[in-house]
Amino acid sequence: MAGAAMLRAGTPAPDVAEYIAREVEDDPNEFSVGTAGMPNILGEVELDAAFMEGGTRRVGAVAAVKGYRHPISIARQVMERLPHVFLAGDGAMRFAEEIKAERANLLTDESLAMWRERINRAAPGVGSVETLPDLIGFTRKVISMHTDTLKKEETGHDTMNVMVRDEHGHIFVAVTTSGIAWKYPGRVGDSPVAGAGFYADDRYGAGACMGLGEWTIRHGTTLRAILAMAAGQSMAQAGAEVLQDMHKLASDSDAGVFFQEGNLPWVRLLLMDAQGNCGGFSTKAGLTYKVQRANEDKPKQFESVLVI
């Protein structure tokens, strides 16, 4: 990965974090981030992103952004230029226009074909999705079909998380995603929500999530893990405890459309401690993550610890 070489060359860590995120946003083979991201139920690609500094705990976040190539850069500029933390929808896009963020057509032929396949399988012969009388129920049905497929796969694709720690011990987190496929218009997951989808504090460490954002929002997953580390728990103890607590609260009646038959919500939690050690914890087998130090030529891949 180019990020390590950039660090060796003296590039500031926040620039490295943003660069890595932008590279993934541009990858047409990543169907949950940026270009080629999975659209909402109406066939529109809506993007969420966030950027955080662990030293100052400054945050910039955007949600439900359409038609802009690099939402991670917009999120960082929210942090740099505004007195606010979070912009959404029309306001986020107005800000993007003001800072002259690059526009792009994010819906590729391949992601559009996948959307049409899901829609037609859920309602053969449906005309215009916009005219469906029960868009709420239809959204739930299509999402259920999608998540049922993901549960049968060993791996899946979701939020892009990057955590970079520099030689001074400062940590930066960048998160970017198109969110859950076929979502109701305007749905925002955990990715741009500080304390849920991401958090960074130089004193204790950082965390970032992928998976079912509705659950990480409800549990305050990343902040809870960082607070556990602040209280003296090891990274492994904190990661396991947070996801085990999520397991305890999961029930068939509460699961709804996302998971049935007692299955856990699908969540992966990445953690970094204040010394730069990294770990991954998940409620689904086979999920991996990569770690690369500045003096290493290639990243190393690890499998997340399965927490049940």
URZICOR-V244139 format. One line per field, one symbol per residue. phi: phi as a letter, one per 30 degrees, with the letter a starting at -180 (. if undefined). Layout:
phi->???
This chain:
phi->.deddddddjdeedddddddddddedddcccbbheidddddcicdccbaabbcddcidbbbbbhcbibdbdddddddeddccdccbbbhedddddedddidddaddddedddddddddddddbeiddcddcddbddddeedddeddddddddcdbabaeccbbbccdcidcbbbbbaciddiddeidbcdeccdjcdaabbedbkbaacbjddeddddcheddddddddddjddedddddddddddddddbedcdiddabhiddddbbccbbddcjdbabbbcbdidbbbbbceccdbdccbcdddcb
